[in-house]
Amino acid sequence: MNNPPNLKYAASHEWARLEADGTVTIGITDHAQGALGDIVFLELPETGRTLKVGEACAVVESVKAASDIYAPVAGEVVAANSAALDAPESVNQDAYAAWLFRIKPSSLADLDALLSADAYAATL
């Protein structure tokens, strides 16, 4: 199982990475993409949308099912990954390179509530 130690993880299978500019990049975990199978469509949150922790804000559709993606931190969406929208299969190829969206967090304390790589792996 590939869970990079520099990321934080939600029990709902999202990962979060704090960027140098203070934004948080979010995607789905390698475990999640593997469980979903071939991803064929993404619906990402619009720039400017304000999210609460745990709010359903995106959808990943695969040949098996559609799954909601939840915001692991609260804040304002500042970017959505258009490259991933154009090539949803990129999430299957590398779940940690194919990020989904970025948030300007309301509070960095939200990151502290997320799981470490080891703690996330223990939930699987």
Contacts in CASP RR format, 6 or more apart in sequence:
PFRMAT RR
TARGET T0000
AUTHOR 0000-0000-0000
METHOD contacts of the structure
MODEL  1
MNNPPNLKYAASHEWARLEADGTVTIGITDHAQGALGDIVFLELPETGRT
LKVGEACAVVESVKAASDIYAPVAGEVVAANSAALDAPESVNQDAYAAWL
FRIKPSSLADLDALLSADAYAATL
1 30 0 8 1.000
1 31 0 8 1.000
1 121 0 8 1.000
1 124 0 8 1.000
2 30 0 8 1.000
2 95 0 8 1.000
2 96 0 8 1.000
3 9 0 8 1.000
3 29 0 8 1.000
3 30 0 8 1.000
3 31 0 8 1.000
3 117 0 8 1.000
3 118 0 8 1.000
3 120 0 8 1.000
3 121 0 8 1.000
4 15 0 8 1.000
4 96 0 8 1.000
4 117 0 8 1.000
5 116 0 8 1.000
5 117 0 8 1.000
5 118 0 8 1.000
6 17 0 8 1.000
7 15 0 8 1.000
7 16 0 8 1.000
7 17 0 8 1.000
7 96 0 8 1.000
7 117 0 8 1.000
8 15 0 8 1.000
8 16 0 8 1.000
8 17 0 8 1.000
8 18 0 8 1.000
8 72 0 8 1.000
8 111 0 8 1.000
8 114 0 8 1.000
8 115 0 8 1.000
8 116 0 8 1.000
9 15 0 8 1.000
9 16 0 8 1.000
9 29 0 8 1.000
9 72 0 8 1.000
9 114 0 8 1.000
9 115 0 8 1.000
9 116 0 8 1.000
9 117 0 8 1.000
9 119 0 8 1.000
9 120 0 8 1.000
10 16 0 8 1.000
10 54 0 8 1.000
10 70 0 8 1.000
10 72 0 8 1.000
10 114 0 8 1.000
10 115 0 8 1.000
11 115 0 8 1.000
11 120 0 8 1.000
11 123 0 8 1.000
12 54 0 8 1.000
12 70 0 8 1.000
12 72 0 8 1.000
13 28 0 8 1.000
13 29 0 8 1.000
13 31 0 8 1.000
13 32 0 8 1.000
13 35 0 8 1.000
14 26 0 8 1.000
14 27 0 8 1.000
14 28 0 8 1.000
14 29 0 8 1.000
14 32 0 8 1.000
14 69 0 8 1.000
14 70 0 8 1.000
14 71 0 8 1.000
14 72 0 8 1.000
15 26 0 8 1.000
15 27 0 8 1.000
15 28 0 8 1.000
15 29 0 8 1.000
15 72 0 8 1.000
15 95 0 8 1.000
15 96 0 8 1.000
16 24 0 8 1.000
16 25 0 8 1.000
16 26 0 8 1.000
16 27 0 8 1.000
16 72 0 8 1.000
16 73 0 8 1.000
16 111 0 8 1.000
16 114 0 8 1.000
17 24 0 8 1.000
17 25 0 8 1.000
17 26 0 8 1.000
17 99 0 8 1.000
18 24 0 8 1.000
18 108 0 8 1.000
18 111 0 8 1.000
19 25 0 8 1.000
19 102 0 8 1.000
22 104 0 8 1.000
22 105 0 8 1.000
22 108 0 8 1.000
23 78 0 8 1.000
23 79 0 8 1.000
23 102 0 8 1.000
23 103 0 8 1.000
23 104 0 8 1.000
23 105 0 8 1.000
24 72 0 8 1.000
24 73 0 8 1.000
24 102 0 8 1.000
24 103 0 8 1.000
24 104 0 8 1.000
24 105 0 8 1.000
24 111 0 8 1.000
25 99 0 8 1.000
25 101 0 8 1.000
25 102 0 8 1.000
26 69 0 8 1.000
26 71 0 8 1.000
26 72 0 8 1.000
26 73 0 8 1.000
26 99 0 8 1.000
26 100 0 8 1.000
26 101 0 8 1.000
26 102 0 8 1.000
26 103 0 8 1.000
27 69 0 8 1.000
27 91 0 8 1.000
27 95 0 8 1.000
27 96 0 8 1.000
27 98 0 8 1.000
27 99 0 8 1.000
27 100 0 8 1.000
27 101 0 8 1.000
28 60 0 8 1.000
28 69 0 8 1.000
28 91 0 8 1.000
28 95 0 8 1.000
28 100 0 8 1.000
29 95 0 8 1.000
29 120 0 8 1.000
30 95 0 8 1.000
30 96 0 8 1.000
31 124 0 8 1.000
32 60 0 8 1.000
32 67 0 8 1.000
32 95 0 8 1.000
33 39 0 8 1.000
33 91 0 8 1.000
33 92 0 8 1.000
33 95 0 8 1.000
34 92 0 8 1.000
36 60 0 8 1.000
36 62 0 8 1.000
36 64 0 8 1.000
36 65 0 8 1.000
36 67 0 8 1.000
37 62 0 8 1.000
37 63 0 8 1.000
37 64 0 8 1.000
37 92 0 8 1.000
38 62 0 8 1.000
38 63 0 8 1.000
38 89 0 8 1.000
38 92 0 8 1.000
39 60 0 8 1.000
39 61 0 8 1.000
39 62 0 8 1.000
39 88 0 8 1.000
39 89 0 8 1.000
39 91 0 8 1.000
39 92 0 8 1.000
40 61 0 8 1.000
40 62 0 8 1.000
40 63 0 8 1.000
40 88 0 8 1.000
40 89 0 8 1.000
41 59 0 8 1.000
41 60 0 8 1.000
41 61 0 8 1.000
41 88 0 8 1.000
42 58 0 8 1.000
42 59 0 8 1.000
42 60 0 8 1.000
42 61 0 8 1.000
42 84 0 8 1.000
42 85 0 8 1.000
42 88 0 8 1.000
42 91 0 8 1.000
42 100 0 8 1.000
43 58 0 8 1.000
43 59 0 8 1.000
43 61 0 8 1.000
44 58 0 8 1.000
44 80 0 8 1.000
44 81 0 8 1.000
44 84 0 8 1.000
44 85 0 8 1.000
44 100 0 8 1.000
44 101 0 8 1.000
45 51 0 8 1.000
45 57 0 8 1.000
45 58 0 8 1.000
45 77 0 8 1.000
45 80 0 8 1.000
45 101 0 8 1.000
46 77 0 8 1.000
46 80 0 8 1.000
47 77 0 8 1.000
47 78 0 8 1.000
47 79 0 8 1.000
47 80 0 8 1.000
48 76 0 8 1.000
48 77 0 8 1.000
48 78 0 8 1.000
49 57 0 8 1.000
49 76 0 8 1.000
49 77 0 8 1.000
50 74 0 8 1.000
50 75 0 8 1.000
50 76 0 8 1.000
50 77 0 8 1.000
51 57 0 8 1.000
51 71 0 8 1.000
51 74 0 8 1.000
51 75 0 8 1.000
51 76 0 8 1.000
51 77 0 8 1.000
51 103 0 8 1.000
52 71 0 8 1.000
52 74 0 8 1.000
53 71 0 8 1.000
53 72 0 8 1.000
53 73 0 8 1.000
53 74 0 8 1.000
53 110 0 8 1.000
53 113 0 8 1.000
54 70 0 8 1.000
54 71 0 8 1.000
54 72 0 8 1.000
55 70 0 8 1.000
55 71 0 8 1.000
56 68 0 8 1.000
56 69 0 8 1.000
56 70 0 8 1.000
57 69 0 8 1.000
57 70 0 8 1.000
57 71 0 8 1.000
57 77 0 8 1.000
57 101 0 8 1.000
58 68 0 8 1.000
58 69 0 8 1.000
58 100 0 8 1.000
58 101 0 8 1.000
59 66 0 8 1.000
59 67 0 8 1.000
59 68 0 8 1.000
59 69 0 8 1.000
60 66 0 8 1.000
60 67 0 8 1.000
60 69 0 8 1.000
60 88 0 8 1.000
60 91 0 8 1.000
61 67 0 8 1.000
61 88 0 8 1.000
69 100 0 8 1.000
71 103 0 8 1.000
72 110 0 8 1.000
72 114 0 8 1.000
73 103 0 8 1.000
73 105 0 8 1.000
73 106 0 8 1.000
73 107 0 8 1.000
73 110 0 8 1.000
73 111 0 8 1.000
73 114 0 8 1.000
74 103 0 8 1.000
74 105 0 8 1.000
74 106 0 8 1.000
74 107 0 8 1.000
74 110 0 8 1.000
75 103 0 8 1.000
75 104 0 8 1.000
75 105 0 8 1.000
75 106 0 8 1.000
76 103 0 8 1.000
76 104 0 8 1.000
76 106 0 8 1.000
77 101 0 8 1.000
77 102 0 8 1.000
77 103 0 8 1.000
78 102 0 8 1.000
78 103 0 8 1.000
78 104 0 8 1.000
79 101 0 8 1.000
79 102 0 8 1.000
80 100 0 8 1.000
80 101 0 8 1.000
80 102 0 8 1.000
81 98 0 8 1.000
81 99 0 8 1.000
81 100 0 8 1.000
81 101 0 8 1.000
83 90 0 8 1.000
83 98 0 8 1.000
84 90 0 8 1.000
84 91 0 8 1.000
84 98 0 8 1.000
84 99 0 8 1.000
84 100 0 8 1.000
90 97 0 8 1.000
90 98 0 8 1.000
91 98 0 8 1.000
91 100 0 8 1.000
105 111 0 8 1.000
115 123 0 8 1.000
END
